[in-house]
């Protein structure tokens, strides 16, 4: 479940933190408990990024649909 703080993260913030989590996991040297906590945080951050990207995709699709409708009605872009 994503916290209210995570919902307020921008895409770039979540992506940068996710990159850091992955770097720490790949570097090793953490306890099992720390690794699990990092993994869980990474999953939360990935969900935040996915929501931002899905929102951006929806906005692009809507803009393209509006453009297509305008062209079909003869109004041009």
C-alpha positions as CSV (number, residue, x, y, z in Angstrom):
1,X,0.0,0.0,0.0
2,X,1.3,3.4,-0.9
3,X,1.5,6.1,1.8
4,X,0.3,9.7,1.4
5,X,3.9,10.8,1.3
6,X,4.6,8.5,-1.7
7,X,1.5,9.9,-3.5
8,X,3.0,13.4,-3.2
9,X,6.3,12.3,-4.8
10,X,6.9,13.5,-8.3
11,X,7.9,11.1,-11.0
12,X,11.6,12.2,-11.0
13,X,11.8,12.1,-7.2
14,X,10.4,8.5,-7.1
15,X,12.6,7.4,-10.0
16,X,15.7,8.8,-8.4
17,X,15.0,7.2,-5.1
18,X,14.2,3.9,-6.9
19,X,17.6,4.1,-8.6
20,X,19.2,4.5,-5.3
21,X,17.3,1.6,-3.8
22,X,18.4,-0.7,-6.7
23,X,22.0,0.5,-6.4
24,X,22.0,-0.4,-2.7
25,X,20.5,-3.8,-3.3
26,X,23.0,-4.6,-6.1
27,X,25.9,-3.5,-3.9
28,X,25.0,-6.0,-1.3
29,X,26.3,-5.9,2.2
30,X,22.9,-5.4,3.8
31,X,21.2,-7.8,6.2
32,X,18.3,-9.8,5.1
33,X,15.9,-7.5,7.0
34,X,17.5,-4.4,5.4
35,X,17.3,-6.0,1.9
36,X,13.6,-6.9,2.4
37,X,12.9,-3.3,3.5
38,X,14.7,-1.9,0.5
39,X,12.9,-4.3,-1.8
40,X,9.5,-3.3,-0.4
41,X,10.4,0.4,-0.7
42,X,11.5,-0.2,-4.3
43,X,8.1,-1.9,-5.1
44,X,6.3,1.2,-3.6
45,X,8.4,3.5,-5.7
46,X,7.9,1.5,-8.8
47,X,4.1,1.8,-8.3
48,X,4.4,5.6,-7.9
49,X,6.4,5.8,-11.1
50,X,3.9,3.5,-12.9
51,X,1.0,5.7,-11.9
52,X,2.7,8.8,-13.2
53,X,3.5,7.1,-16.5
54,X,0.0,5.8,-16.8
55,X,-1.3,9.3,-16.2
56,X,1.0,10.7,-18.8
57,X,-0.1,8.1,-21.3
58,X,-3.7,8.9,-20.6
59,X,-3.1,12.6,-21.2
60,X,-1.2,12.0,-24.4
61,X,-4.0,9.6,-25.7
62,X,-6.6,12.3,-24.8
63,X,-4.6,15.0,-26.6
64,X,-4.2,12.8,-29.7
65,X,-7.9,11.9,-29.7
66,X,-8.8,15.6,-29.5
67,X,-6.5,16.3,-32.4
68,X,-8.0,13.5,-34.4
69,X,-11.5,14.8,-33.7
70,X,-10.6,18.3,-34.8
71,X,-9.1,17.0,-38.0
72,X,-12.2,14.9,-38.7
73,X,-14.5,17.8,-38.2
74,X,-12.4,19.9,-40.6
75,X,-11.2,22.3,-38.0
76,X,-7.5,21.4,-38.3
77,X,-5.1,21.3,-35.4
